[in-house]
Amino acid sequence: MPEFRFNILTQEWVIIATERAKRPMEFAQSVPKAMLPRLDPTCPFCPGNEHQTSDEVARLSSPSGTWQTRVIKNKFPALHDDVTPIQTGDFFQPKIDGFGIHEVIIDSPFHDRGITGLSLPNVEDILRTYLERYRFHARDERVKHIIIFKNNGEKAGSSLIHPHSQLIATPIISGQIQNRLSVTYNYRAEHHRCMMCDMLRKEIEQDQRIIYKNDHFVSFLPYAALSSFHTWIFPLDHHAQFGSMNDDHIPALAEILYYVLKSHEKLLNYPDFNFVVRSAPTYIGDDDYHWYISIIPRLSKTAGFEIGSNIYINCSLPEQNALELRNVIDTIRGF
């Protein structure tokens, strides 16, 4: 029997269509991933081709001097950092000049290795680079919101094969973030606690949708997941902004991110995916939000009903998906 579930954080209704529930092999990609070379002489992100990318703004190097991550300005930026964000127009047609920062974070020198093909110290390097760039841009008083994201694969919107992430900083915050801030603010005003911290406690107590947990982070499928195998990673420590994360917790985040992505790969045959670091605006204090990472395997397409209603149809049970992913992680870890 199908049911409606309400996602209290996103304020969206989801239809869990249980009679359409699919087994993991029905989601799995049928087309095998192409074998890639370790280095591609035509790839602008591979070592030896650094001259093909202009405006390097940061790099993280190994003790031997070779780079582990590089950060460059996007060659085709959505926004420009040499513009002053001045608002003009009127009530009906407001606009702001297109100020912003758009950077590409090259995850590693390896053309053929995503996060799950790297060592955990390499994954830590990526996260450390995320954190450094977030903190750097958060000091710019023109910046109000910073999004770090990864588009992995054609279905996820990636245009280059070499594994990379992106950062976009803007002088505005979206209506989506405004709505979530309003929800968490109202909850704190009524209950004097963080809504997301309470949500985490309930998820951990129920233990129905938990995928993996370590000392500092927990991963689970939302009760009202918008799509199959949609996964969240939350810090157990309360912080509104990603930039406030304790540096000592980077290894724990690398571990849980690795296992979650690895379980998606094993169960779903290397699906294309997006992940987004969802953080509060830079001017928000710790009370009014709780940052997290959202991982969305691209297993289905948004169609007319979703576009027309903003109600998503999830054809699998989050509880069953979580059990399947948890079993895969136990196998990977040798349990």
C-alpha positions in Angstrom: 0.0 0.0 0.0 1.5 3.4 -1.0 1.8 6.1 1.7 2.6 9.8 1.9 5.6 10.7 4.1 6.6 14.3 5.0 10.2 15.3 5.2 10.3 17.8 8.1 13.6 19.3 7.0 12.9 19.9 3.3 9.1 20.5 3.9 8.3 18.2 1.0 5.8 15.4 0.7 7.0 12.1 -0.8 4.9 9.2 -2.1 6.5 5.9 -1.0 5.0 3.6 -3.7 5.6 0.3 -2.0 3.8 -1.8 -4.6 6.4 -0.5 -7.1 9.3 -1.3 -4.8 12.4 -2.4 -6.7 15.2 -4.7 -5.8 18.8 -3.3 -6.0 19.6 -5.1 -9.3 16.6 -3.3 -11.0 18.3 0.0 -10.1 21.8 -1.1 -11.1 23.2 0.5 -14.3 23.3 -2.0 -17.1 26.0 -0.3 -19.1 29.5 -1.1 -17.6 31.8 1.7 -16.9 34.6 2.2 -19.4 38.1 1.3 -18.4 40.1 4.5 -18.0 43.8 5.2 -18.2 45.7 6.2 -15.0 46.8 9.4 -16.8 45.2 10.8 -20.0 47.5 13.0 -22.1 44.5 14.9 -23.4 43.0 15.6 -20.0 43.6 19.2 -18.7 43.3 18.0 -15.1 46.0 15.2 -15.3 49.6 15.8 -14.1 51.8 17.2 -16.8 48.9 19.3 -18.2 48.8 22.0 -15.6 49.6 24.6 -18.2 46.2 23.8 -19.8 44.4 25.2 -16.7 44.9 28.8 -15.8 44.4 30.6 -12.5 45.4 28.0 -10.0 44.5 29.4 -6.6 45.6 26.6 -4.3 47.1 23.2 -4.1 47.8 20.5 -1.5 51.2 18.8 -2.0 52.7 15.6 -0.7 56.1 15.6 1.2 57.7 14.7 -2.1 56.3 17.9 -3.7 53.8 16.3 -6.1 50.3 17.7 -5.8 47.5 15.8 -4.2 44.7 18.3 -4.9 44.6 21.4 -7.0 42.1 24.3 -7.0 41.6 26.3 -10.1 39.1 29.0 -11.3 36.4 27.5 -13.5 37.2 28.1 -17.1 33.5 28.8 -17.8 32.3 30.3 -14.5 28.6 30.8 -13.7 29.6 34.0 -11.8 32.5 36.4 -11.7 34.6 37.6 -8.7 35.5 40.9 -10.3 31.9 42.2 -10.1 30.4 44.3 -7.3 27.1 42.7 -6.1 24.9 45.8 -6.4 21.1 45.2 -6.3 19.0 47.2 -8.7 15.5 46.9 -10.3 12.2 47.2 -8.4 9.8 45.0 -6.4 8.7 43.1 -9.5 12.0 42.8 -11.3 14.9 42.9 -8.8 18.4 41.9 -9.9 21.9 41.8 -8.6 25.1 42.0 -10.7 26.6 38.5 -11.2 29.2 38.5 -8.4 30.4 35.1 -7.2 33.2 32.6 -7.0 33.3 29.4 -9.1 36.2 27.1 -8.4 37.1 23.5 -9.6 38.7 21.2 -7.0 40.7 18.5 -8.8 40.3 15.6 -6.4 43.6 13.8 -7.1 46.2 13.3 -9.9 44.5 10.0 -10.9 42.3 10.2 -14.0 40.8 6.7 -13.3 40.1 6.9 -9.5 37.1 8.4 -7.8 36.8 8.7 -4.1 36.4 5.0 -3.6 39.5 4.2 -5.6 41.7 6.4 -3.3 43.2 5.7 0.0 41.5 7.2 3.1 44.4 9.7 3.5 43.8 10.8 -0.1 40.1 11.3 0.7 41.1 13.3 3.8 43.1 15.5 1.4 40.0 16.2 -0.6 38.0 17.1 2.5 40.8 19.2 3.9 40.8 21.2 0.6 37.0 21.6 0.8 37.4 23.0 4.3 40.3 25.3 3.5 38.4 26.8 0.5 35.2 27.2 2.4 36.9 29.0 5.2 38.8 31.2 2.8 35.7 32.4 1.0 33.6 32.7 4.1 35.9 35.6 5.2 34.7 37.6 2.2 31.9 39.8 3.5 30.3 39.9 0.0 29.7 36.1 0.2 26.5 35.0 1.9 26.4 31.3 0.9 28.9 28.6 -0.2 28.0 25.4 -1.8 30.5 22.5 -2.4 29.3 19.8 -4.7 30.3 16.9 -6.9 28.7 15.9 -10.2 29.8 12.4 -10.9 28.8 11.0 -14.3 26.8 12.2 -17.3 23.4 11.8 -15.6 24.7 13.9 -12.7 25.8 16.7 -15.0 29.5 16.1 -15.2 31.3 17.4 -18.3 34.8 16.1 -17.6 35.8 12.5 -16.6 38.7 13.3 -14.3 37.3 13.2 -10.8 36.7 16.8 -9.5 34.4 18.8 -7.3 33.2 22.4 -7.5 32.7 25.3 -5.2 30.3 28.2 -5.8 30.0 31.2 -3.5 27.1 33.7 -4.0 26.0 37.0 -2.5 22.4 35.6 -2.1 20.8 32.5 -0.5 18.2 30.5 -2.3 14.5 30.1 -1.4 15.3 26.5 -0.6 17.8 27.5 2.1 15.5 30.3 3.4 12.7 27.7 3.9 14.9 25.3 5.8 16.3 28.1 8.0 12.7 29.1 8.8 11.8 25.5 9.7 14.8 25.1 12.0 14.4 28.6 13.6 10.7 28.0 14.4 11.5 24.6 15.9 14.2 26.1 18.2 11.9 28.9 19.2 9.3 26.4 20.3 11.5 23.6 21.7 14.7 25.4 22.6 16.7 22.7 20.8 18.1 22.0 17.3 15.5 20.2 15.2 18.2 18.3 13.3 19.9 17.1 16.5 16.6 15.8 17.7 16.0 14.1 14.3 19.4 12.4 14.6 18.6 11.2 18.1 15.4 9.6 16.9 17.0 8.0 13.8 19.8 6.5 16.0 17.2 5.3 18.6 15.0 3.7 15.9 18.0 2.2 14.0 15.8 1.5 11.0 17.5 3.7 8.4 21.0 4.0 9.7 23.7 2.9 7.2 26.9 3.6 9.1 28.0 5.4 12.3 31.3 6.3 13.8 32.4 8.5 16.7 31.7 11.8 14.9 29.2 11.2 12.0 26.1 9.2 11.2 24.8 8.2 7.7 21.2 7.3 7.1 18.4 7.4 4.6 15.8 10.0 5.3 12.4 8.8 6.5 10.9 10.6 3.5 13.7 10.1 1.0 12.9 12.0 -2.2 14.4 9.2 -4.3 15.8 5.6 -3.9 19.0 5.3 -1.9 19.1 9.1 -1.3 21.5 9.3 1.6 22.5 11.9 4.3 25.7 12.2 6.3 25.3 14.3 9.5 27.9 15.4 12.0 27.0 14.3 15.5 28.5 17.6 16.8 26.2 20.6 16.3 27.5 23.2 13.9 25.6 25.3 11.4 28.4 25.7 9.0 30.7 23.2 7.3 33.6 25.6 8.0 33.1 25.1 11.8 33.9 21.4 11.6 36.7 20.3 13.9 39.8 19.5 11.8 40.4 16.4 13.9 37.2 15.0 12.6 38.3 14.9 8.9 39.4 11.2 9.1 36.0 10.2 10.5 34.2 12.1 7.7 36.6 10.5 5.1 35.8 7.1 6.4 32.0 7.4 6.4 31.9 9.1 3.0 34.1 6.4 1.6 31.9 3.6 2.9 28.7 5.2 1.8 29.9 5.7 -1.7 31.5 2.3 -1.9 28.2 0.7 -0.8 26.3 2.6 -3.5 28.9 1.3 -6.1 28.7 -2.3 -5.0 24.9 -2.5 -4.7 24.0 -0.3 -7.7 26.8 -1.0 -10.1 28.6 2.4 -10.0 25.7 4.8 -10.4 26.1 8.4 -11.5 25.6 10.6 -8.4 25.6 14.1 -7.0 26.7 15.0 -3.5 26.3 18.4 -1.9 27.7 19.9 1.3 24.6 21.6 2.7 25.8 24.4 5.0 24.2 27.4 6.5 24.8 30.9 5.1 28.0 32.4 6.2 26.3 35.0 8.5 24.2 32.4 10.4 25.2 31.5 14.0 25.3 28.0 15.3 21.8 28.0 16.7 19.8 28.0 13.6 21.1 25.2 11.3 23.1 21.9 11.2 25.3 21.2 8.2 25.2 17.9 6.4 26.1 16.1 3.2 23.4 14.9 0.8 24.2 12.1 -1.7 21.8 11.4 -4.5 22.4 8.4 -6.8 20.9 9.2 -10.2 18.6 6.2 -10.6 15.5 7.8 -12.0 14.3 10.9 -13.8 12.1 13.7 -12.6 8.9 13.6 -14.6 5.7 15.7 -15.0 4.1 14.8 -11.7 7.1 15.9 -9.7 7.5 19.1 -11.7 3.9 19.9 -11.4 3.4 19.1 -7.8 6.9 19.1 -6.2 5.8 15.8 -4.7 8.3 13.0 -5.5 7.6 9.4 -6.0 10.1 7.0 -4.4 9.5 3.5 -5.6 11.5 1.8 -2.8 11.3 1.7 1.0 14.1 3.7 2.8 14.2 1.1 5.5 14.8 -1.7 3.0 17.4 0.4 1.1 19.2 1.2 4.4 19.4 -2.5 5.3 20.8 -3.4 1.9 23.5 -0.7 2.1 24.4 -1.6 5.7 24.8 -5.2 4.7 27.1 -4.2 1.9 29.2 -2.1 4.2 29.5 -4.9 6.7 30.8 -7.1 3.9 33.3 -4.5 2.8 34.6 -4.2 6.3 34.8 -8.0 6.7 32.0 -8.4 9.3 
